[in-house]
Amino acid sequence: MLTLSTLHLINLYFNIGRCVFDIEAGTEDSHLAPEVVKPWWREIIETILWAIILAVLIRTFVVQAFWIPSGSMLPGLQIGDRVLVAKFWNWFAAPTRGTIYVFRFPEDRSRDFIKRIIAVPGDVVDIRSGIVYINGYPVDEPYVENRDQYTLRPSILYPTVPFTVPPGYFFTLGDNRPNSQDSRFWGHVPAQNIHGPAFFRYWPLSRIGVPR
C-alpha cells in the first residue's frame, strides 16, 4: 500500500523529469539559426539571372526563332516571315526529303540559311532542265511555283553527274529556284551544320501556321 511519502516522491520524480525535458528543449531551440530573409533586390537579380540562363538553354538546345531575310523560299516563306525551329529534333530523327530546315551556311558558319532538304546521304542526284531527279526518278515538287531551266553539269563541286550525296551530308534547294543560292552553287550541307526543321510560322499573324 502506497503511503503519502511514497506518492510525494513519485510526484517529485515526474516533476523533475518534466523540468529537465523543458530545459533541454529550450536549449535545443536556442541553438536554431534565425531565418535569413533575402533583400528584395537580391531576389530580383536571382530571378533575372535564372530567366537568362533558361532562355539561353532553350535557344541553344530546344527552340529558336528565325526570320526570313530573302525571297529564296517564295512563295511558301516570304521576306520578313518569322519561324520557329525545333533544334532538339535532330536528337530523335535525321532530316528527311522535302522538309524545310535551317542550317549554318557551309562557307560562313556565322550565317544561317533556310532551304528545303532535297536529297539525303546515299541518294543519287541529277537536275535536268529544272527537273530534279532522285535515284533516277523525277521529284514531285508542288511547292515550286517559280522554276528555272537549270541543268547540273560536271564541275569542281560535282565532278561527275549524276552524283551521290556522301555520308553525313545533305543536298538542299530553295523553292524559288531562279533566285536561290543553294547546294547547286556551294555544295552539300554537313549534318553538324543543321539547326533543325522550321515547324511553325508565328509571324505575320495572317499566315500563322505550319510552313509547307
BALOTOR-596002 format. One record per residue (C-alpha): residue in three letters; x negated, y negated, z negated. Coordinates in steps of 0.1 Angstrom, whole numbers, padded with zeros to 4 digits, always signed. Each point is the difference from the previous one (the first is absolute). Last residue first. Example, Ala and Ser with C-alpha at 12.3 -4.5 7.8 and 13.67 -1.06 7.14 Angstrom:
SER-0137+0011-0071ALA+0014+0034-0007
***
This chain:
ARG-0048-0238+0963PRO-0004-0024-0029VAL+0022+0010-0030GLY+0023-0028-0012ILE+0003-0038-0002ARG+0005-0017+0033SER+0022-0029-0010LEU-0018-0002-0034PRO-0032-0009+0017TRP-0018+0016-0017TYR+0002+0032-0020ARG-0011+0024+0028PHE-0005+0035-0015PHE-0021+0031+0006ALA-0032-0013+0016PRO-0021+0031-0003GLY-0033+0001-0019HIS-0033-0017-0006ILE-0020+0018+0027ASN-0037-0008+0002GLN-0010+0034-0016ALA+0017+0018+0029PRO-0023-0016+0025VAL+0018-0019+0028HIS-0010+0009+0035GLY-0014-0023+0027TRP-0004-0037+0007PHE+0018-0006+0033ARG+0026+0028+0004SER+0002+0003-0038ASP+0018-0033-0003GLN+0000-0036+0011SER+0036-0006+0010ASN+0016-0024+0024PRO+0007+0021+0031ARG+0011+0029-0022ASN+0025-0017-0023ASP+0005+0032-0021GLY-0036-0001-0012LEU-0021+0031+0003THR-0019+0023-0023PHE-0022+0031+0003PHE-0010+0016-0033TYR-0032+0013-0015GLY-0011+0026-0026PRO-0006+0027+0025PRO-0006-0012+0035VAL+0028-0011+0024THR-0005+0020+0032PHE-0006-0018+0033PRO+0017+0000+0034VAL-0021-0016+0012THR-0037+0004-0007PRO-0025-0027-0011TYR+0027-0016-0023LEU-0015-0030-0019ILE-0028-0005+0025SER+0025+0003+0029PRO+0019+0026+0020ARG+0034-0014+0011LEU+0033-0004-0019THR+0026-0015+0023TYR+0020-0031-0010GLN+0031-0008+0020ASP+0017-0020-0028ARG+0031+0006-0021ASN+0021-0026-0018GLU+0029+0019-0015VAL-0020+0026-0020TYR+0020+0013-0030PRO+0017+0027+0022GLU-0034+0017+0004ASP+0005+0035+0014VAL-0035+0014+0004PRO-0010+0016+0032TYR-0014+0036-0004GLY-0035+0012+0006ASN-0011+0002-0037ILE+0012-0035-0005TYR+0007-0021+0031VAL+0006-0038-0002ILE+0016-0017+0030GLY-0013-0034+0009SER-0012+0009+0035ARG-0018+0031-0014ILE-0011+0003-0036ASP-0016+0032-0013VAL-0004+0015-0035VAL-0008+0036-0012ASP+0010+0003-0036GLY-0024+0016-0024PRO+0001-0027-0027VAL+0033-0021+0004ALA+0014-0019+0029ILE+0023-0030+0004ILE-0001-0016-0035ARG+0017-0033+0004LYS-0018-0032-0007ILE-0005-0025-0029PHE-0035-0015-0004ASP-0018-0012-0031ARG-0032-0021+0001SER-0029+0002-0025ARG-0009+0034+0015ASP-0013-0017+0031GLU-0007+0024+0030PRO+0022+0028-0014PHE+0029-0024-0007ARG+0013+0011-0034PHE+0033+0018+0002VAL+0038-0006+0000TYR+0021+0028+0014ILE+0031+0003+0021THR+0010+0037+0006GLY+0003+0015+0035ARG-0024+0029-0007THR-0006+0009-0036PRO-0024-0013-0026ALA-0010+0026-0026ALA+0022+0008-0030PHE-0001-0001-0038TRP-0029-0022-0010ASN+0004-0020+0033TRP+0033-0012-0013PHE-0014-0019-0030LYS-0007-0032+0021ALA+0037-0003+0009VAL+0000-0032+0021LEU+0027-0027-0005VAL+0008-0022+0029ARG+0002-0037+0008ASP+0010-0014+0034GLY-0017-0032+0010ILE-0006+0011+0037GLN+0025+0027+0009LEU+0000+0037-0007GLY+0022+0022+0021PRO-0001-0022+0032LEU-0029-0004-0002MET-0029+0018-0017SER-0029-0020+0015GLY+0018-0033-0007SER-0025-0013-0026PRO-0003-0009-0036ILE+0023+0026-0016TRP+0001-0004-0038PHE-0012+0027-0025ALA+0013+0010-0034GLN-0017+0027-0020VAL+0013+0031-0017VAL-0017+0027-0022PHE-0037+0001-0004THR-0016-0034+0004ARG+0031-0023-0002ILE+0014+0020-0029LEU-0033+0000-0019VAL-0005-0037+0006ALA+0035-0008-0012LEU-0004+0021-0032ILE-0033-0017-0008ILE+0016-0035+0006ALA+0030+0009-0022TRP-0023+0013-0027LEU-0019-0033+0000ILE+0031-0021-0001THR+0014+0019-0030GLU-0033-0002-0018ILE-0002-0038+0006ILE+0036-0005-0012GLU-0006+0021-0032ARG-0031-0020-0007TRP+0019-0032+0003TRP+0026+0011-0025PRO-0026+0007-0026LYS-0001+0037-0011VAL+0016+0009-0033VAL-0021+0024-0022GLU+0019+0020-0026PRO-0018+0000-0034ALA-0023+0030-0005LEU+0013+0025-0025HIS-0023+0004-0031SER+0026-0016-0024ASP+0025+0025+0010GLU-0022+0028-0012THR-0006-0017-0034GLY+0037-0005-0004ALA+0007+0036+0007GLU-0027+0011-0024ILE+0014-0023-0028ASP+0036+0012+0007PHE-0011+0036-0002VAL-0020-0005-0032CYS+0030-0018-0016ARG+0024+0028+0011GLY-0023+0026-0015ILE-0002-0019-0033ASN+0038-0002-0001PHE+0001+0038+0006TYR-0023+0007-0029LEU+0017-0024-0024ASN+0034+0018+0006ILE-0016+0034-0006LEU-0016-0013-0032HIS+0033-0015-0013LEU+0018+0032+0008THR-0025+0019-0021SER+0003-0024-0029LEU+0038+0002+0000THR-0003+0038-0003LEU+0006+0025+0028MET+0014+0033-0011
***
